[in-house]
Amino acid sequence: MSAPAAAPPVHVRGLVRHYGTRTALKGVDLSLGRGVTGLLGRNGAGKTTLLRCLATDLEASAGEVRLFGLDPERAAGRTEIRRRLGYLPQNPDFYPHFTVFGLLDYMAVLKELGSRRDRHDEVRRVLVRTDLYDRRHSRVRRLSGGMRQRLALAAALLGGPELLLLDEPTVGLDPEQRIRFRSLVSELAVHSTVVLSTHQIEDVAALCGRILCLDRGRVIFDGTPGDLVERARGRVWEGAGDPGDGCTSWRLADGRHRVLTPHGTDSPGGGFTAVEPSLEDAYLLYTGMDRGRG
């Protein structure tokens, strides 16, 4: 007789979250295993609320959340979950008078990462991984915005989390740092579950094997990047002239326009040629951003 299958790291059914009279999540269902899942959606779609629920920072108003098979609404389950997850919030805030090393050591204590020697070894490890080791003695208040973002990532990596939740993690990073970030996350995803919420479509294209699109608190797409791009085929055009109202368009560097048409394969007019869609094109079309001029 075969052993029962292990519970997925993330299992959510019918998740609802209210803020007073406003409903931010409306019956979200999802199960996540290892790898990187991209979370896309307009501002206010519910991405940050979903991540905060998965991070045990918010309780569900209704529905079921299970992380590693544990219930985050129970104190014992919540404590164990927090030992096994890393969370980078959208607007991380740190004690400004701490040194970089001291702050990470303090967070390692809160995460119960063992003896002083073990904690310090772990702090040094994440500092090296985030290219902050040479700033370990700097005060947090003296760090640039990009350095603070890397510090937040270092904090999320403490303990080698099995579930890593990243809310706009590449804000403030320069191109070289973003490439290093992608390499790091890709490596972590071999053995961990990573959820990446971002408006940087190129990060999603480079990292994610699965995409979830949220709109007004509901999941409206769940599939691969290739699946999403395929839905935009025949609806992306380039050409000269003004395409007029009824579609999203923007002017390219050479003076032509790139156009997204809302319905089927309708051409925006003479002089326009259908072109290969990008993931960004597909995302804009699928979330309904093509209604009206862009």
KADA-V648960 format. One record per pair of residues at least 24 apart in sequence whose C-alpha atoms are under 10 Angstrom apart, sorted by the first residue. I is the first residue (numbers start at 1). J is the second residue. If there is no record, write none. Layout:
# KADA-V648960
i: (I,I)
j: (J,J)
This chain:
# KADA-V648960
i: (6,6,7,7,7,7,7,7,7,8,8,8,8,8,8,8,8,9,9,9,9,9,9,9,9,9,9,9,9,10,10,10,10,10,10,10,10,10,10,11,11,11,11,11,11,11,11,12,12,12,12,12,12,13,13,13,13,13,14,14,14,14,14,15,15,15,15,15,15,15,15,15,15,15,16,16,16,16,16,16,16,16,16,16,17,17,17,17,17,17,17,17,17,17,17,18,18,18,18,18,19,23,23,23,24,24,24,24,24,24,24,25,25,25,25,25,25,25,25,25,25,25,26,26,26,26,26,26,26,27,27,27,27,27,27,28,28,28,28,28,28,28,29,29,29,29,29,30,30,30,30,31,31,32,32,32,32,32,32,33,33,33,33,33,33,34,34,34,34,34,34,34,34,34,34,35,35,35,35,35,35,35,35,35,35,35,35,35,35,35,35,36,36,36,36,36,36,36,36,36,36,36,36,36,36,36,36,36,36,37,37,37,37,37,37,37,37,37,37,37,37,37,37,37,37,37,38,38,38,38,38,38,38,38,38,38,38,38,38,38,38,38,38,38,38,38,38,39,39,39,39,39,39,39,39,39,39,39,39,39,39,39,39,40,40,40,40,40,40,40,40,40,40,40,40,40,40,40,40,41,41,41,41,41,41,41,41,41,41,41,41,41,41,42,42,42,42,42,42,42,42,42,43,43,43,43,44,44,44,44,45,45,45,45,45,45,45,46,46,46,46,46,46,47,47,47,47,47,47,47,47,47,47,47,48,48,48,48,48,48,48,49,50,50,50,51,51,51,51,51,51,51,51,51,51,52,52,52,52,52,54,54,54,54,54,54,54,55,55,55,55,55,55,55,55,55,55,56,56,56,56,57,67,68,68,79,81,81,81,82,82,82,83,83,83,83,83,83,83,83,83,83,84,84,84,84,84,84,84,84,85,85,85,85,85,85,85,85,85,85,85,85,85,85,86,86,86,86,86,86,86,86,86,86,86,86,86,86,86,87,87,87,87,87,87,87,87,87,87,87,87,87,88,88,88,88,88,88,88,88,88,88,88,88,88,88,88,88,89,89,89,89,89,89,89,89,89,90,90,90,90,90,90,90,90,90,91,91,91,91,91,91,92,92,92,92,92,92,93,93,93,94,94,94,94,94,95,95,95,96,96,96,96,96,97,97,97,97,97,98,98,98,98,98,99,99,99,99,99,99,99,99,100,100,100,100,100,100,100,100,100,100,100,100,100,100,100,101,101,101,101,101,101,101,101,101,101,102,102,102,102,102,103,103,103,103,103,104,104,104,104,104,104,104,105,105,107,107,107,108,108,108,111,111,112,113,113,119,119,122,122,122,122,123,123,123,123,123,124,125,125,125,125,126,126,126,126,126,126,126,126,126,126,127,127,127,127,127,127,128,129,129,129,129,129,129,130,130,130,130,130,130,130,131,131,144,145,145,145,146,146,146,146,146,146,147,147,148,148,149,150,150,153,157,160,160,160,161,161,161,161,161,162,162,162,162,162,162,163,163,163,163,163,163,163,164,164,164,164,164,164,164,165,165,165,165,165,166,166,166,166,166,167,167,167,167,167,168,168,168,168,168,169,169,169,169,170,170,170,170,171,171,171,178,179,179,182,182,183,199,200,201,201,201,201,201,202,202,202,204,204,205,205,205,213,213,213,214,215,215,215,220,220,221,221,221,225,225,225,225,226,226,226,227,227,228,228,228,228,228,228,228,228,228,229,229,229,229,229,229,229,229,229,229,230,230,230,230,230,231,231,231,231,231,231,231,232,232,232,232,232,232,232,232,232,232,232,232,232,232,232,232,233,233,233,233,233,233,233,233,233,234,234,234,234,234,234,234,234,234,234,234,234,235,235,235,235,235,235,235,235,235,235,235,235,235,235,235,235,235,236,236,236,236,236,236,236,236,236,236,236,236,236,236,236,236,236,237,237,237,237,237,237,237,237,237,237,237,237,238,238,238,238,238,238,238,239,239,239,239,239,239,239,239,240,240,240,240,240,241,241,241,241,242,242,243,243,243,243,243,243,243,244,244,244,244,245,245,245,245,246,246,246,246,246,247,247,247,247,247,247,247,248,248,248,248,248,248,248,248,248,249,249,249,249,250,250,259,259,259,260,260,260,260,260,260,260,261,261,261,262,262,262,262,262,262,263)
j: (68,69,31,33,66,67,68,69,70,32,33,34,66,67,68,69,193,33,34,66,67,68,69,70,81,162,163,192,193,34,54,65,66,67,68,69,70,163,193,54,64,65,66,67,68,69,70,54,63,64,65,66,67,62,63,64,65,66,60,62,63,64,65,50,53,59,60,61,62,63,64,65,217,218,50,53,59,60,61,62,63,64,217,218,46,49,50,53,58,59,60,61,62,63,217,49,59,60,61,62,61,61,216,217,48,49,50,215,216,217,218,49,50,60,61,62,214,215,216,217,218,219,62,63,215,216,217,218,219,62,63,64,217,218,219,63,64,214,217,218,219,220,63,64,65,218,219,65,212,219,222,66,67,67,163,193,194,195,210,163,189,191,192,193,194,162,163,188,189,190,191,192,193,194,195,163,185,186,187,188,189,190,191,192,193,194,195,207,208,209,210,164,165,185,186,188,189,190,192,193,194,195,196,204,207,208,209,210,211,165,189,193,194,195,196,197,204,207,208,209,210,211,212,222,223,224,166,194,195,196,197,198,199,201,203,204,205,207,208,209,210,211,212,213,222,224,225,166,167,195,196,197,198,199,204,208,210,211,212,213,214,219,222,196,197,198,199,200,201,204,211,212,213,214,215,219,221,283,287,197,198,199,212,213,214,215,216,217,219,220,283,284,287,198,199,213,214,215,216,284,287,289,199,214,215,216,214,215,216,217,213,214,215,216,217,218,219,214,215,216,217,218,219,167,196,197,198,212,213,214,215,216,217,218,89,90,166,167,168,197,198,217,197,214,217,87,88,89,90,165,166,167,195,196,197,87,89,90,165,167,81,85,87,163,164,165,195,81,82,85,86,87,88,89,163,164,165,81,82,85,87,87,163,162,163,111,161,162,163,111,161,163,110,111,112,113,158,159,160,161,162,163,111,158,159,160,161,162,163,164,111,156,157,158,159,160,161,162,163,164,165,192,193,194,153,154,155,156,157,158,159,160,161,162,163,164,165,166,194,152,153,155,156,157,158,161,163,164,165,166,167,195,149,150,151,152,153,154,155,156,157,164,165,166,167,168,169,196,149,152,153,156,165,166,167,168,169,149,152,166,167,168,169,171,197,198,149,152,167,168,169,171,148,149,151,152,153,167,148,149,152,140,141,148,151,152,139,140,141,139,140,141,142,143,138,139,140,141,142,137,138,139,140,141,135,136,137,138,139,140,141,142,127,132,133,135,136,137,138,139,140,141,142,143,148,151,154,127,132,133,135,136,137,138,139,140,151,136,137,138,139,140,136,139,140,151,155,136,151,152,154,155,156,158,155,158,155,156,158,155,158,159,158,159,159,158,159,158,159,157,158,159,160,154,155,157,158,159,154,154,157,158,159,150,151,153,154,155,156,157,158,159,160,151,153,154,155,157,158,154,153,154,157,180,181,184,154,155,157,177,180,181,184,177,180,172,171,172,173,170,171,172,173,174,177,172,173,172,173,173,177,181,181,188,188,191,192,188,191,192,193,194,188,189,191,192,193,194,188,189,191,192,193,194,195,188,189,192,193,194,195,196,193,194,195,196,197,194,195,196,197,198,195,196,197,198,199,196,197,198,199,200,196,197,198,200,198,199,200,203,198,199,200,203,203,206,206,207,207,280,280,278,279,280,281,283,278,279,280,279,280,278,279,280,283,286,287,287,286,287,288,286,287,283,286,287,278,279,282,283,278,279,282,279,282,277,278,279,280,281,282,283,285,286,276,277,278,279,280,281,282,283,285,286,276,277,278,279,282,264,277,281,282,283,285,286,260,261,262,264,265,276,277,278,279,280,281,282,283,284,285,286,264,265,274,275,276,277,278,281,282,260,261,263,264,265,266,267,273,274,275,276,277,259,260,261,262,263,264,265,266,267,268,274,275,276,277,281,282,285,260,261,262,265,266,267,268,272,273,274,275,276,277,278,281,282,285,261,265,267,268,269,271,272,273,274,275,276,277,268,271,272,273,274,275,276,268,269,270,271,272,273,274,275,269,270,271,272,273,269,270,271,272,268,269,267,268,269,270,271,272,293,268,269,292,293,291,292,293,294,290,291,292,293,294,285,289,290,291,292,293,294,281,284,285,289,290,291,292,293,294,290,292,293,294,293,294,290,293,294,284,285,289,290,291,293,294,285,290,291,286,288,289,290,291,292,290)
